[in-house]
Amino acid sequence: IYNHFDTSKNCSAGGDLRSLLNYEDIDNAVLTEGCFYSLFVYNRKLTDITNLKLPSTTLAPYCYMYLFSNCTSLTSVPENLLPATTLAPFCYAELFYSCYSLQKAPKLPATELVEFSYYYMFEECYSLTEVTTYANDISSENCIEGWLSGVSSSGTCRNLGSAEYTSGESGIPEGWNVVTQ
């Protein structure tokens, strides 16, 4: 069973999320399997996370899975919210699932994706029109399965890595422009 924050009024979230793991020594807090799993899930009143920090560059399995899933009032996220370059299985799975109002994804700097890492990450983010990815290797099992399923019918993917995406649900949506370096 996982804990999560829920509110009845509009709210924002800020600070270094690692403080929930080790508030006395945040810089040495280590993400563990599932540590922030579903933390804000279904918080439909969460409107602002501009001051939230997820600074870990090495992730653990399931650590951010469903973190903001169904946060339908969330319209934007910090550009550098997800600085991780070493991913783990399911680390970002369904992270922003059904965040209907989200328009622009945070940068995705990881160059090598692992199995299920971006699994349905932005599914049903109907307003999403912009993604920037640095991936070079997307060959791991289901690493981008459905990652942009159900997003806006037009948008831009900035592909700043060397990965070659197909069109469609497990690639870049048809109707989107792909901009390379």
C-alpha positions as CSV (number, residue, x, y, z in Angstrom):
1,I,0.0,0.0,0.0
2,Y,1.3,3.4,-1.0
3,N,0.6,6.8,0.5
4,H,-0.5,9.7,-1.6
5,F,-1.4,13.4,-1.2
6,D,-4.9,14.4,-2.0
7,T,-6.6,17.8,-1.4
8,S,-10.0,19.3,-1.8
9,K,-8.7,22.7,-2.8
10,N,-6.3,23.9,-5.5
11,C,-2.7,23.4,-4.3
12,S,0.9,23.4,-5.4
13,A,3.8,21.1,-4.5
14,G,7.4,22.3,-4.0
15,G,10.7,21.4,-2.5
16,D,13.1,18.5,-3.0
17,L,11.1,15.3,-3.0
18,R,14.1,13.5,-1.5
19,S,13.3,15.2,1.8
20,L,10.5,12.7,2.3
21,L,13.2,9.9,2.3
22,N,15.8,11.6,4.5
23,Y,15.1,15.1,5.6
24,E,18.2,15.3,7.7
25,D,20.6,14.5,4.8
26,I,18.7,15.2,1.5
27,D,21.9,15.1,-0.6
28,N,22.5,11.5,0.4
29,A,19.0,10.3,0.1
30,V,18.8,7.3,-2.2
31,L,15.8,6.4,-4.2
32,T,14.5,3.0,-3.5
33,E,12.1,0.7,-5.5
34,G,8.7,2.4,-5.6
35,C,9.6,5.2,-3.2
36,F,7.3,7.8,-4.7
37,Y,4.9,5.4,-6.5
38,S,1.5,7.1,-6.8
39,L,2.5,10.0,-4.5
40,F,0.1,12.5,-6.1
41,V,-2.1,10.1,-8.1
42,Y,-5.7,11.4,-8.6
43,N,-4.9,14.7,-7.0
44,R,-7.1,16.7,-9.4
45,K,-6.5,19.9,-7.5
46,L,-2.7,19.9,-8.0
47,T,-2.2,22.9,-10.3
48,D,1.4,23.9,-9.8
49,I,4.7,22.0,-9.4
50,T,7.0,24.7,-10.6
51,N,9.0,24.6,-7.4
52,L,9.1,20.8,-7.1
53,K,12.5,19.2,-7.5
54,L,13.3,15.6,-8.5
55,P,17.1,16.0,-8.7
56,S,18.1,12.4,-8.7
57,T,20.1,11.4,-11.8
58,T,20.0,7.6,-11.0
59,L,16.6,6.1,-10.6
60,A,15.2,3.0,-9.0
61,P,12.6,0.6,-10.4
62,Y,9.0,2.0,-10.1
63,C,10.3,5.1,-8.2
64,Y,8.1,7.7,-10.0
65,M,5.5,5.3,-11.5
66,Y,2.1,7.0,-11.5
67,L,3.6,10.0,-9.6
68,F,1.3,12.5,-11.2
69,S,-1.2,10.2,-12.8
70,N,-4.6,11.7,-13.2
71,C,-3.5,15.1,-12.0
72,T,-5.9,16.7,-14.5
73,S,-5.4,20.3,-13.4
74,L,-1.6,20.2,-13.9
75,T,-0.9,22.5,-16.9
76,S,2.9,22.8,-16.9
77,V,5.9,21.2,-15.3
78,P,9.5,22.6,-14.9
79,E,11.5,22.0,-18.0
80,N,14.3,20.3,-16.0
81,L,12.0,18.3,-13.6
82,L,13.4,14.9,-14.8
83,P,17.2,15.2,-14.9
84,A,17.8,11.5,-14.6
85,T,20.3,9.9,-17.0
86,T,20.4,6.5,-15.5
87,L,16.9,4.9,-15.7
88,A,15.4,1.8,-14.1
89,P,12.5,-0.5,-15.2
90,F,9.1,1.2,-14.9
91,C,10.7,4.4,-13.4
92,Y,8.5,6.7,-15.4
93,A,5.7,4.3,-16.3
94,E,2.4,6.2,-16.5
95,L,4.1,9.2,-14.7
96,F,1.7,11.8,-16.3
97,Y,-1.1,9.4,-17.4
98,S,-4.3,11.3,-17.9
99,C,-2.8,14.8,-17.1
100,Y,-5.3,16.2,-19.6
101,S,-4.2,19.8,-19.2
102,L,-0.4,19.2,-19.5
103,Q,0.9,21.0,-22.6
104,K,4.6,20.6,-22.6
105,A,6.6,17.6,-21.3
106,P,9.8,18.2,-19.3
107,K,13.0,17.4,-21.1
108,L,13.9,13.8,-21.2
109,P,17.8,13.7,-21.0
110,A,18.4,10.0,-20.7
111,T,20.2,8.6,-23.7
112,E,19.6,4.9,-23.0
113,L,16.1,3.8,-22.1
114,V,15.6,0.6,-20.2
115,E,12.6,-1.8,-20.3
116,F,9.3,-0.1,-19.6
117,S,11.0,3.2,-18.6
118,Y,8.7,5.5,-20.6
119,Y,5.8,3.0,-20.6
120,Y,2.6,5.0,-21.3
121,M,4.3,8.0,-19.7
122,F,2.1,10.6,-21.3
123,E,-0.9,8.5,-22.3
124,E,-4.1,10.5,-22.5
125,C,-2.4,13.9,-22.1
126,Y,-4.8,15.3,-24.6
127,S,-3.3,18.8,-24.5
128,L,0.4,17.7,-24.8
129,T,2.0,19.3,-27.9
130,E,5.7,19.3,-27.1
131,V,8.3,16.7,-26.1
132,T,12.1,16.9,-26.1
133,T,14.1,13.6,-26.0
134,Y,17.8,12.9,-26.0
135,A,17.5,9.1,-26.4
136,N,20.0,7.2,-28.5
137,D,18.9,3.7,-27.6
138,I,15.2,2.7,-27.5
139,S,15.7,-1.0,-28.1
140,S,14.8,-2.2,-24.6
141,E,11.5,-4.1,-24.2
142,N,8.5,-1.8,-24.3
143,C,10.6,1.2,-23.2
144,I,8.4,3.6,-25.2
145,E,5.2,1.5,-25.4
146,G,2.3,3.9,-25.7
147,W,4.4,6.8,-24.3
148,L,2.6,9.4,-26.5
149,S,-0.7,7.5,-26.9
150,G,-3.7,9.9,-26.8
151,V,-1.8,13.2,-26.9
152,S,-2.8,16.1,-29.1
153,S,-3.1,15.3,-32.8
154,S,-0.5,17.9,-33.7
155,G,2.7,18.8,-31.9
156,T,6.5,18.8,-32.0
157,C,9.0,16.2,-30.9
158,R,12.5,17.6,-30.5
159,N,14.6,14.5,-31.1
160,L,18.0,15.6,-29.9
161,G,19.4,12.0,-29.7
162,S,20.1,9.5,-32.4
163,A,17.1,7.2,-31.8
164,E,14.9,6.5,-34.8
165,Y,11.2,6.5,-33.8
166,T,8.4,5.0,-35.8
167,S,5.1,6.8,-36.3
168,G,2.1,5.9,-34.1
169,E,1.3,5.0,-30.5
170,S,4.7,3.6,-29.6
171,G,6.7,6.2,-31.5
172,I,5.9,9.8,-32.5
173,P,2.2,10.5,-33.2
174,E,1.3,10.9,-36.8
175,G,0.6,14.6,-37.4
176,W,3.5,15.7,-35.2
177,N,6.6,17.4,-36.5
178,V,10.0,15.9,-35.7
179,V,12.8,18.3,-35.2
180,T,16.3,16.9,-35.1
181,Q,19.5,18.6,-34.0
